[in-house]
Amino acid sequence: MARRAEASSAGTPATLALARAGIAFTALAYEHDPRAQAFGLEAAEKLGLDPARVFKTLLAQVDGELAVGIVPVARQLDLKALAAALGGKRAEMADPRVAERRTGYVVGGISPIGQKTPSPTVLDESAILCETIYVSGGRRGLDLELAPDDLLAVTAGRYAAIARER
């Protein structure tokens, strides 16, 4: 069952970064099932949200440098499009251990906000159509609702067409 949490009770680097930046957000917590394979789809289902508004945070190596791609949970990250959006030639998914070490979050709870070592960030342009979107709050079982432009402001990110159908 989903419940709304106050920003102060969520207490992750992501919520703290948003509070410091003065960005309005809502934290939504749910009971994470440790057997879940698709963390983003689990969040959408448990919170009763449209999967087109729930975004997953993926880390890739673009020409050897770590980058963040944020795409709707029902779609896949287009690695070629991510590379092109960042002016690179080649991209591949980052090793999960590297992603955890660089972000300070665990896989399934990696937030694009408040990462230990920030990386260039690209949000799929489909988010432009949404007043608010949902991203991981920095732990499994916590999502944050905020305006896509605010997400880009706090991550110094940009929009690009980086999602493709499964």
KAJODA-V630870 format. One record per residue. N is the residue number from 0. RES is the residue in one letter. SS is DSSP state (a for helix, b for strand, c for the rest). PHI is phi in whole degrees, 0 to 359 (NA if undefined). Layout:
{{N,RES,SS,PHI} {N,RES,SS,PHI}}
This chain:
{{0,M,c,NA} {1,A,c,278} {2,R,b,215} {3,R,b,274} {4,A,b,245} {5,E,c,290} {6,A,a,304} {7,S,a,290} {8,S,a,279} {9,A,a,290} {10,G,c,53} {11,T,c,248} {12,P,a,305} {13,A,a,294} {14,T,a,292} {15,L,a,293} {16,A,a,296} {17,L,a,295} {18,A,a,298} {19,R,a,299} {20,A,a,279} {21,G,c,71} {22,I,c,265} {23,A,c,288} {24,F,c,204} {25,T,b,236} {26,A,b,265} {27,L,b,238} {28,A,b,255} {29,Y,c,213} {30,E,c,280} {31,H,c,286} {32,D,c,268} {33,P,c,300} {34,R,c,275} {35,A,c,297} {36,Q,c,262} {37,A,c,255} {38,F,a,299} {39,G,a,294} {40,L,a,294} {41,E,a,298} {42,A,a,299} {43,A,a,300} {44,E,a,294} {45,K,a,292} {46,L,a,268} {47,G,c,67} {48,L,c,252} {49,D,c,292} {50,P,a,303} {51,A,a,290} {52,R,a,256} {53,V,b,257} {54,F,b,245} {55,K,b,255} {56,T,b,256} {57,L,b,238} {58,L,b,250} {59,A,b,226} {60,Q,b,263} {61,V,b,249} {62,D,c,50} {63,G,c,86} {64,E,b,251} {65,L,b,291} {66,A,b,218} {67,V,b,249} {68,G,b,243} {69,I,b,240} {70,V,b,227} {71,P,b,302} {72,V,c,296} {73,A,c,272} {74,R,c,241} {75,Q,b,244} {76,L,b,283} {77,D,c,271} {78,L,a,296} {79,K,a,297} {80,A,a,293} {81,L,a,297} {82,A,a,302} {83,A,a,297} {84,A,a,297} {85,L,c,258} {86,G,c,75} {87,G,c,259} {88,K,c,254} {89,R,c,221} {90,A,b,221} {91,E,b,214} {92,M,b,298} {93,A,c,283} {94,D,c,298} {95,P,a,305} {96,R,a,293} {97,V,a,293} {98,A,a,301} {99,E,a,295} {100,R,a,296} {101,R,a,285} {102,T,a,267} {103,G,c,85} {104,Y,c,243} {105,V,c,266} {106,V,c,305} {107,G,c,94} {108,G,c,222} {109,I,c,285} {110,S,c,265} {111,P,c,284} {112,I,c,254} {113,G,c,72} {114,Q,c,290} {115,K,c,304} {116,T,c,238} {117,P,c,298} {118,S,c,232} {119,P,b,307} {120,T,b,236} {121,V,b,231} {122,L,b,255} {123,D,b,302} {124,E,a,296} {125,S,a,298} {126,A,a,294} {127,I,a,301} {128,L,a,283} {129,C,c,254} {130,E,c,294} {131,T,c,223} {132,I,b,229} {133,Y,b,239} {134,V,b,227} {135,S,b,300} {136,G,c,267} {137,G,c,109} {138,R,c,202} {139,R,c,296} {140,G,c,92} {141,L,b,219} {142,D,b,241} {143,L,b,242} {144,E,b,260} {145,L,b,202} {146,A,c,288} {147,P,a,302} {148,D,a,296} {149,D,a,292} {150,L,a,300} {151,L,a,293} {152,A,a,296} {153,V,a,282} {154,T,a,254} {155,A,c,55} {156,G,c,266} {157,R,b,214} {158,Y,b,272} {159,A,b,195} {160,A,c,279} {161,I,c,239} {162,A,b,255} {163,R,b,220} {164,E,c,294} {165,R,c,291}}
